[in-house]
Amino acid sequence: MNMKYEKLCAEIAKLEKKAEEIRAQLKEMYEKKTEMENLEIISTVRALVMDKGQVMAFLAAMKNGDPLPIPEVETEETENE
């Protein structure tokens, strides 16, 4: 066969293999990104000083698109009054 044709076919095969590797790497990175986002969400929810019922109401309101209940947070101003 034509050497240029064979070289082109080899180059195509090489690039297809590289593309598969990149797709696998990209999939892994998306999974890691999702895991990091989930950990950030968990950390944020834990930082809210709410009991279990308040957290569940907060999450239900978020899911339904309702106005979010704002938890009461004690500050130095309210303690000094």
Summary of the structure (lengths in Angstrom):
residues: 81
radius of gyration: 26.4
end to end distance: 91.2
largest distance: 91.2
contacts: 144
relative contact order: 0.06
helix: 78%
strand: 0%
